Amino acid sequence: MTGVLQDAVQVRRDGAAATVELSNPGRRNALTASMLDELYRVLPELDDDPQVRVVVLTGRDGDFCSGADLSAVSEDRHPLGSMNRINRTALAVYRMATPVVARVDGVAVGAGLNLALACDLVVASDRARFSEVFVRRGLAVDFGGSWILPRLIGLHRAKELCLLGDIVPADRAAAMGLVNRVVPSAELDTEVGTIVDRLAAGPAVAMALTKRLLAEGGGRDLPSALDAEAAAQAITLRGADAEEAFTAFRGKRDASFTEQL
C-alpha cells in the first residue's frame, strides 16, 4: 500500500482499490479551498486509471467531513468563485464512472453530507451523525443537495432535513434512505472492505453504464430510458465480460471479469 499526501487529501492504493482520505485536523475534516481543488484533481485521475476499479472516500480521525471550512473563506474572493470551486468538485464525484463508496464515521454535515451522498454507496458506523446544517448557518443548501436529496428520500423529507437542519443519527439516516448500511464502529472497515472487494471484482464497463443509466434516468421519460438501456446493453453484450459471464454460468463457476474502462 502506498500513500501520497497532497495538501490535506491523501490517496492510498491497495490493489484495485484507492482510498481518498480527507484530513483537516481540529476542524473535523472541513473542506478548505485547497482540499476542494485537490479532490477535483485527484478524482478524475483515479477514474482514468484502468488499475483502479473502486474508490473509497473517507475522513481522518473518526469523522467524515464537517462541511465547508468557513474559517478558511477568503474575503478577497467573490462568493461566486468559491461556489464554482464547490460545484466543479461535486460534479467530479457525480461523473465518476468508477464505483465510489463513502465510508462515514462521526460527522457528515453540510457539504460533507452531500459529498457522501454523491457517492454510489454510503456505509456508516453506528456513531455517524448527519445534518443538512446550512440553515443553521443562515445558508442555502449546496454541493448538489437540492438535486440528490429529493431523489433519495422524497421532497417532503428533503425539506425537513434542509429547513430544520436537525442532527440525524445513523439508524434514522438508514431508515430514511440516506445510507445503505450501518454497522458497529469496530466493524466499519470490515464491512467497507467486503463491499470494495465485490465492486472491484465486478464488470467495470457494465457497472459504469449502469451508474450512468440510474443517474440520468430521472430526467428521461420511459421510451428514452428504454432507448438508453438498449444502447448500453448493446455495448455490454459485445464485451469480453459478458462472454466470460455466460461461459462461467454454463460451467457452473464464478465469473472472472477483466474488462477495463
C-alpha positions, 0 to 999 in steps of 0.5 A: 500500500502506498500513500501520497499526501497532497495538501490535506487529501491523501490517496492510498492504493491497495490493489484495485482499490484507492482510498481518498482520505480527507484530513483537516485536523481540529476542524473535523475534516472541513473542506478548505479551498485547497482540499476542494481543488485537490479532490477535483484533481485527484478524482478524475485521475483515479477514474482514468486509471484502468488499475483502479476499479473502486474508490473509497472516500473517507475522513481522518480521525473518526469523522467524515467531513464537517462541511465547508471550512468557513474559517478558511473563506477568503474575503478577497474572493467573490462568493461566486468563485468559491461556489464554482470551486464547490460545484466543479468538485461535486460534479467530479464525484457525480461523473465518476464512472468508477464505483465510489463508496463513502465510508462515514464515521462521526460527522457528515454535515453540510457539504460533507453530507452531500459529498457522501451522498454523491457517492454510489454507496454510503456505509456508516458506523453506528456513531455517524451523525448527519445534518443538512446544517446550512440553515443553521448557518443562515445558508442555502443548501449546496454541493448538489443537495437540492438535486440528490436529496429529493431523489433519495428520500422524497421532497417532503423529507428533503425539506425537513432535513434542509429547513430544520437542519436537525442532527440525524443519527445513523439508524434514522439516516438508514431508515430514511434512505440516506445510507445503505448500511450501518454497522458497529464502529469496530466493524466499519472497515470490515464491512467497507472492505467486503463491499470494495472487494465485490465492486472491484471484482465486478464488470467495470464497463457494465457497472459504469453504464449502469451508474450512468443509466440510474443517474440520468434516468430521472430526467428521461421519460420511459421510451428514452430510458428504454432507448438508453438501456438498449444502447448500453446493453448493446455495448455490454453484450459485445464485451469480453465480460459478458462472454466470460459471464455466460461461459462461467454460468454454463460451467457452473463457476464464478465469473472472472471479469477483466474488462477495463474502462 
